[in-house]
């Protein structure tokens, strides 16, 4: 996409200057109030206490020439989950952890969840703010082949470097990160798009500390804890990559297969019951995300009276045919161990 307009750059610079000027004035005011209240006294002044509502730590980081995260149900820019129109919208995310980080051209979908310390990083895509305004523009940009002449020409004169040697140095040759509906990215996971788009389908579970780099994951797939998907790999729908598996560059995991090991290889086909549980797994995490969404706004631990659907003693024994959220994530094949 074309580079941001001069007007966009000026607005960005002016907005930052106004914000930082406001912070400085607020600190001056706090100092004045403290001095006015304590009066004249001997010895050192009491320490100054600042209640700074603006923080440089942002969970959603918009990059002027690389795009901004799109999170359904949240206003543009930064902030926490908010109720829209006095209640939750059906098109909102289920949960976005306050310590999760979305950088650049990252798109979440309705009911998706990004849990604690997960990082979704799309910072080498020519996808400047205010340059893509419609869904048609987005699809046209996504269709341009990474590394092609059309892609480099589209990136603009300042983004034509090849990036050879390190994918984050030089050039806007990367892609975006697209997470489908009701999918979840769990604690500590890392998702990047240095060599092309990373596309994660609907009802996908990405386990703790898993890595996905410029790969495609189909609907209702499960990526186990600590698994690594290298660039160009394709995980088709209703398939399972076991914990700790490393899927080599360009590998295709067919639908209905279980892969594991280093490097990953096919272990066996999934049973119909195992396929059915893949979607249940993702649906359970939608519920987990919604249960944690507003607790962060209360500043810490909350009393049991605030918790909806509290587990009662007679509900502790769950049916065996239902899948617990962590039941399949940590399953590794013997060849992995």
ABEGO torsion letter per residue (X at the ends): XBBBBAAAAAAAAAAAAAAAAAAAAAAAAAAAAAAAAAEBBBEBBBBBBBBBABBABBABBBBAAAEBBBBBGBBBEBEBBBBBGGBBBAABBABBBAABBBBEBBBBBBGBBBBBGBBBBBAABBBBBGABABAAAAAAAAABBBGBAAAAAAAEAAAABAGBGBAABEEBABBBBBBBBGBBBBBGBBBBAAAEBBBBBBGBBBBBGBBBBGBBBBBGBBBBBGBBBBBGBBBBBGBBBBBGBBBBBGBBBBBGBBBBEOBBBBABBBBAAAAAAAAAAAAAAAAAAAAAAAAAAAGEBBBAAABBGBBBAAAABBBAABBBAAAAAABBBAAAX
